[in-house]
Amino acid sequence: MTAFKTLSVAMLKGFVRDKVTLFFTFLFPLMFLVIFGLILRDAGADKTRIAVVGDGPIVSALRDSGALELEPYNDENSAVQKVKDGDLPAALIIRGQRLDVRFAQSDQVKSATVLGIVNGFVDKANLAATGQPPTFTFAAEKVEDASLKPIQYLTPGILSWGVAVSAVFGSALTLVSWRRKQVLRRIRLAPISTTSVLSSRILVSTGVALVQGATFIVIASLPLFGLRLSGSWWLAIPLLLLGTIAFFALGMLVGAFAKTEEAASAAANIVVLPMAFLSGTFFPVDQAPAWLQAVSKIFPLRHMNDGMLDVLVRGKGIEALVVPSAILVGFSLVVGFIASRVFKWEE
C-alpha cells in the first residue's frame, strides 16, 4: 500500500510539473470548446433579412411580427442588386396594391421561407379586406423538443475527446519514456508489482479526467456560453472513469509498439484525431452517409460521446449508461489483453 501511494504521488508530481502535458490536457481541448462555443453561440437565432422598397400595411405587419428582418431601400435597383450580389435572399418591392418579390435562385431554402411568409401575410390581408370570417382556423402551441444548442452538443463531445487525448498520450508517452530510460527495467527488478505500477498510473489518469470534467462544465456553464445540465448530470462520472481506462489501454497498446516519444505521439494522433471527427465530437454524424455512421459505431469514443450527451444534457437516466459502459468495458478488456501480450520491458 505504501509503494502504491508513493508511486501515485510521484506520478502526480511528474504530471503537474510537465507544462506541455498540462497544456494538451486542459488548455488545448478548452481552446476548441471556447472557439466553437463563441462561433456557434448564436447559430439559428438570426432572422432572415430581406430588402424592402416602399411601405404599406403588409410591410407594417411584417415588421410588427418580427418574422423577417426588413432592410429598407429607396430604389428598386439597389435592392435587387443586393440580391444579385448574394448579400440578401430576396427583395420586396411595394407598388401600391401590388407586391413583387425578387428572390435569389441559388438560395432556395431562404427564398422559399421568404415567399411563404410574405404570401401568408398577403392572404391574411386579402381575407380581412373581404370582411368574411375565415373558413379554416388553426392554433399554434410551443412544444419542448429534444434539439440542442451548440454548446450543449459540443461540451460532452469535446470533453470526451479531451479525456481520450489525455489518457492515450499519457500512457503511451509514459511507457515509451520509461522504457528508453530503463525505468521499467528497474521497476521490474524492484520489489514492486506490475499491478501497483499500472494502478498508480490509472489512478492519476482518472483523477485528471475528473478535474477535466469539472473544468469543462464550469467554463461551459458561464453566461457567455450558457450550458444547461440535466438533472442526471452526475451519471457522467462513471462514463469519464470507464472512458479513461479504455483509452489508457489504447495508449498502452500504442506505447508497446512505439520506440520513441515522437513515434508514440504520431501514432496516438493517427488513432485519436480521426476517431474524434468520425465519432461526432465536433459535428453530428446523424446526417453523414449510412456507411459512415456504421463505421463510427466501431469507435469507443462514439459511444462515450453518446452516453455523455444523454446524461449531461438530454436528461436520460441510468439506462443510457448500459450500452456505452458495456462497450467501454469490453474495449478495455480486449485492448488491455492485447497490450499485455505485446508489452516489452526493454527495447
N, C-alpha and C positions, 0 to 999 in steps of 0.2 A: 504493500500500500504506500509505503514511504517512497519507493522507487517510482511508482506511478505518479505520485504528487510532484516529486522533483522533476520528472520528465515533463509533466504538463506545464509547470511553472516556467521551465526553461524554454519550452516551445512557444509559450505565450509571449515571453520577453523577446524572443527572437522575432516573432511576428510583429510586435509593436515597434521594434527598432528598425525594421525594414521599411523604409519610406516608400520604395517602389511598390511593394506588396500592399501597403496601406492605400496608396493611390488607386491601384487597379481593383482593390476590393471594395472601396467606398466611393471615392470621387469619380472614377471612370463611369460606372453604371449610373450614378446620380446625375452626371452630366447629360446622359441620354434622357433620363426622366425629366429633368428641368427643360432641356431644349424641346423635346417633343411636347411636353406639357404646355409650354408657352406658345409654341406654334399652333397647336391644335386646340387651345383653350376655348376659342370662340367658334370652333368648327360647327357648322349647321345653324348658327344663330343669326347670320346675316340675312337680311331680306333681299329679295330680288329687286334690283334698281333699274328703272326704265326712264327714258327721256319723255317729256311731256311738252307739247306745244299748244297753248291755249288754255282755257278754263271753262268750267261749267259744272252742272250738278253731278255728272259722272266722276269728274276729276275730284270734286269735293268729297264725294262718297268714298272714293278710293283712298284719298288722303286721310280721312277720318278713321277708316277701317284699319289702316296700318298693314294691309295685306301686301302692298308694294311700296317701295321707296321711290318717290317721284322726284325727278331732277328736271326742273323747268328750263326751257329754251325759248328764245324769242322768234326763231325762224325754223321752218321745216328742214331746210338743207343742213343746218348744223346738227340737228337732232338725228337725221338719217345718216349723216356722215359718222357719227359716234357708233351707230350700229354697224356700218360698213367696216369701220376700223376694228371692230371686235371689242370695243370698250363697254358696250351695253347690249343686252339681248334683244331689245325692242324699243320702238318709239311710238308714242300715242299722239296722234295729231287730231285736234278738235276743229271741226269745220261746221259750226252751228249745231244742227241736229245730227250731223254725221260724224262718226268716229272712225278714223283709219289707223290701223296698226301695221307698222313696218317692222318685221322681225328678222332675226338672223337665221338663216337656213342651217348653218353649221351647228348651232347650239339648240338642238331640238327639244331637249328637256326643259330648259328655262323658257324657250319660246312657247311651248305648249302650256306651261304654267301661267305665263302672262296672258295668253289668249283665253284660257279657261277662266281666269279671274275677271278680266275685262268683260268677257261675254256674259258672265254671271251677273255683273252689275248692270250691264245694258238690259238684259232680260228682266231684271227686277224693276228697273226704271220704266220700261215699257209696260209692264203689268200694272205698276202703280198709276201710270198715266191713263189706263183704261177705266180705272175705278172699280174693276171687278175683283171679287175675292179670289184668291188662288185656288186652283183645283186640287193641287197636291201640296202638302206641307211636310217638313222634316224637322227633326230635333237632333241637335248635336250635343254630345257629352264627352268630357275628357276621361280617358282611361289610363291608369298607370300601366306602362308597358315595361318590358324587360330590356329595353335598349339602354346602352351605357354611354356616359360621357367619355371623351377620350382619356381623361386622367384615370377614370375607373377601370378602363381596359388596360392602359399602359402600366399602371403600378404593379399589379400582380405579375404580369409578364416580364417586365424588366427586373423586378425583384428576384424572380425565379432564375432568370439569366445571370444576374449578379452572383447569386449563390452558387450556380453551376460553375461560373468562371473562377470564383474563389476556391471552390473545392477541387476542381480539376487541376488548376495551376498550382495550388498549394501542395497537393500530394505529389504531383508529377515532378515539380522542380525540387521539392524537398528530397524525394527519393534519389533523383539523379545527383544532386549536390552531395548528399551523404555518401553515396556510392563512390563518387570521384574522390572525395576527401577521406575515404576509408572509415567514415564514422560508422557505417553499417558493419564493417568488419569488427570494429572494437565493441560495438553493441552485441554482436554475435558471441564474442569471447567473454563478455561480461556476464555476471550472474543476473541478467535481466531477461525476462521472457519476451518473445516477439509480440505476444498479446498485449503486454504492458506498453510497449512502444507504439503499436498501432492504436490502442485505446487512447493513449495520451494525445496523439495527433488528431484523432477523430473528435475527442472532447474539445480541443481548441477550435477545430473547424466548425463544429456545431454551435459553440459559443459565439464565434464570429458571425455565423449565419443569423443567430437571434438578434445580435446587435445591428446587422444589416437590415433585418426586417423592421425593427423599431425605428431606425433612422429613416428608411424609405417612407414608412407610414406617417411619421411626424412631418416630414417635409411635404409629402403629397397632400396632407390634410390642411396645410396652410391656406388661408383665404385666397391666395394668389392662384392656387390650383383647384382646391375645392373637392378633394377626395372625401367620399362618404362611405364609412364602413357599415357592413351589415351587422345584425345582432349576433351572428355566429363567427365573427372575425377571428376569435381565438382558436378556431379549428385549423387555422393556417399554421399554427406552431408545429404540430406533428408532421405536416407536409414539409415544412422547412427542414426539420430534422432528418426525415427519410430522404428528401432530395439531396441533402448534404452528404449523407452516407453513400447514396447511389453514385453521385458524381465524384466522390472521394475514391470509390472503387475504380471508376473510369480513369481517374488520374493515376492511380497505381498501375493500371494496365499500360497507360502511355509511358509512365516512368520506367516500367520494366524493359521496354524496348529501346528507349532513347539513351544515347551515350553521353550527351552534353546538355547543359541547360538550354542552349539555343535550340537544339533539336527538339527537346521536350516542349518548349514554348511554341515552336512552329507546329508541332503535331497537335498540341492542345487547341491551338487556334483553328486548325483544319477541322477538328472534331466539333468544337463548341460553336463557332461562328455560323456555319451553315445550318446547324441544328437550331440556332436561335431564330433565323429567318423562316425555316421550314416549320417551326413549332408555333408560329403566331405570336412571337414575343413582341414585335413592333407593330404588326398589322394583322388583322384577322385573316385566317386561311379559309374561311367559310365560302368565299367567292372564288377560290382557286379551283383549277380543274379537279375532277373527281380523283384522278390517279395521284395527283399531288397531295390531296387530303389524305388518301390512303397511306402514302409514304410517310406523311408527317406523324401518323399514329404509331410508327415504329419507334420514334424517339421518346425517351423518358421525359424530356423537357416539355413535350406537347402535353402529356398527361399531368405533369406538375403545374403547368400554366393553367390548364382547365380546372384543376382542383382548387388552386389558389383563387382563380376568378370566381368560382362558385361560392366559396365560403367567405371570401373577403368582401365582395360587393353584391353578389346576387342573392344573398340571404339563405342559401341552402344549408341543410343540416348535415349531420354526421354521415348520412348515406352518400353524400357527394365525395367522401373520402375513400370509399371502398375500392373503386377501380384504380384511381391514381396511386393509392397506397400499395395495393397488390402489385401493380406494375413496377413501382419503385423498389419494393422489397425483392421481387423476382429479379429485377435487373441487378440489384446489389449482389445477390447471391451468385448469379451466373457470372457476372463480370469479375466479382471478387474471387471466385474459384479459379477462373482463367488466369487472373493476375497472380494468384498464389502459385500456380503451376509454372509460370514463366519467370517468376521473381528470381533476381540474381543478387547475391550479397556483395559480389565483387565484379569488377569489369573483366 
